[in-house]
Amino acid sequence: MRLLTLSSLAIIGALCGFAPAASAGVKVLVKTQTYDISGKTGEALIESMDRNGPRHGFMTRAIAQTSYTKAWDFDLVQVKGTCRVSQANGTLNLNFTYPRVASTLPPALDRRWKRFFAGVTAHEETHGRIAEEMMRATEKSLRGLTVPDDAQCSKILRETRRRIDAIFDEYEARQNAFDAREHREGGHVEYLVDALEQL
């Protein structure tokens, strides 16, 4: 199977603080960028992606890529030595990178390209959806969290970080399992590439 892959790259920045936010819950900010490819056959388009796609590890390139950062702010309430998270506000910055055909394609190849690109987009959007689910699960876990005997709210901050990390690990396992299914021999990614390359 090719080294060229669809990929999910998680770039993590968890910021824990006391800053009140203008709106509660999880905010998702999406940025999409492209890189140019060209070719008059499916194989040529694949080769162009292999040369120009985003880096995936040290030696390979990806067809497309999803990356994200996450940040959290908390509203904490301290009453009689007990500290409580009254509000947990998360920001997820999702970044998608996709190939863009920079030349006119023959009609039959254009139809195959559109099907291929729809499959690539669905794959990356699934990674984005898993990241959003992670943020909402984290917010649910943090909202209302109460720690007694915590006059300085230091214990609750340690517990919020522990929960953020644990939920991240759980959802990264889901991301990896999704990629393993998609990239297995005879899987969806191989199907997309083969369908694009067909003569």
N, C-alpha and C positions, 0 to 999 in steps of 0.2 A: 504494500500500500504506500501511497505517496507520503512524503514528509510534509507536503502542503496540507494545512489543516484549518478548520475553523477553530477559534480559541476564545477562552475567557481568561482575562488577566485581572486579578483583583488587586487594586492599589488601595491600601487601607490607611485611613487617618481618623482615629477615634478621639474626639475632643470632648472632654467632660468638663463642664463648668456650671456656674451659677447664673449665667446671663438669662434674664427673662426674654422670651421670644414674642414676636408680634402675633404669631399664629401657632396653635397647638398641633401636635401630631407629627406626621412625616411629610416632608416636602421633597419632591423628586424633580431634579433639574437634568434635562437631557441635552446632550450635544452630539451632533453627527458630523463626521468628517469623511472625506473620500480620498482615494489615491487613484491616479489614472492608469488604465491598462489599454492595450490595443492588440488587434489581431484579426485575421480573416477566417480563422477556424477555431473550433472549441479548444483544441490542443494548444494553439497559439495563445489564446486567452488565459488558459491555465498556466502556461509558461510565463506570461507577463505578470500574473499574480504572484508566481513563485519568485520572480525577480524584484517586484515592487511592493509587495504586501507588507503589513506591519510585522515586526520581528516577533517570533514566537520561540523563546529560548535563545541560545547563542548562535545556533547554526541554521535554523529554519525560519521560514516566514509563514504567516497565516493568510488565509483568504480574506478573513474579516476578524474583527476583534471587539470585545466588550471589556471596558475597564471601568472601575468606579472608585470613588472615595466616599467615606461616610463620616459624619460629624454629629455630635450630640450636645445639647444644652439642657440643663435641668432647672426647674423651679423647685427649690427645697424649702420646706416649712419646718421650723424647729419650735416645739412646744414642750416645756417642762422636761427637757432632756431627751425627748423623742424626736427623731428626724424622719421626715417623710418626703418622698418625691411627689409633689402635687401635679407636676407636668413634665413630660419628657418630649423634647422637640428634636427630631432628627432631620438631617439633610443628606440626601443621597444624590451625588453627582455622577450620572451615568454618561459614559462616552462610548459611542459606537464608531467604528471605522469600517468602511465598505469600499469595494472596488467600484470604479466608474469607467465605463467604456468611453474612450475619448475619440472614437472613430465610428463611422457608419458601418453597420454590420449587414451582411447579406440577409434577406428576409428569413430564411430557414434558421440561420444561426441566431438571429435576433429573437425569434420565438423561443429557442432553447435557452438563450441567455436570460430571458425574462423568467422562465420557469426556474432556472438555476438561482437567479438572484432572489426570487421569492423564497426559495428554500433556505438560502443563506440568511436572509433577513429574519425568517421565522426562528432559526437556530439562535441567532444573537439576541433576539427579543425574548426568547425563553431565559437566557442568562440574565437579562435585565429584570424579568419578572421574578426570578428566584431572588435576586438582590432586593427587590422591593418587598417581597414576602419576608425576607430576613429583617428588614427595617421595621416592618409592622409587628413582627413577632417580638422584636426587641422593645419597641414602644409599649406593647401590651405587658411585657414582663416587668418593665420599670415603673409604669404609672401606678401610683398608690403604694409603692414599696415603702415599708416602715421599719425603722431600726430603733429599738429602745436604748436608753443609756448611751446616747450619742450626741452630747451637747455641742460638740464642734462639727458634727456632720461628717467626720472623717471615715467612720465605719461604713456609712451608706455609700460614700464615693467608692470605697474599695469594692463593695458589693455590686454597684452598678457596673464597674469595670469588669468584674468577674462574669456577670451576666452577659454583657456585650460580647466578651471574648467567647463564652460558651456557645452563644447563639450563632456567632460568626462561624465557629468551627463546624457546627451542625449544618449550616447552610452551604459552607464551602464543600462539605462532603456531598451535598446534593448537586452542587455545580459539577464536581468531579465525576459523580455517577452519571449525570446527564451526558457529559462529554464522552465518557467511556462507552455508553450505549450508541451515541451518534457516530463515533469514530471506529467502532469495532469493524472487523473485516466483514464485508457484505452489508454494512450499516448505511445509514442515511447519507452521510457525507460521501462515501464511495459511490452511492447511487447518483447523487447530484453531479459529481465530477464525471462519471461515466456517461450520463445522459447529455452533458454539455459537449463531451468529446465525440459523440457518435457522428458517423459520416452520413 
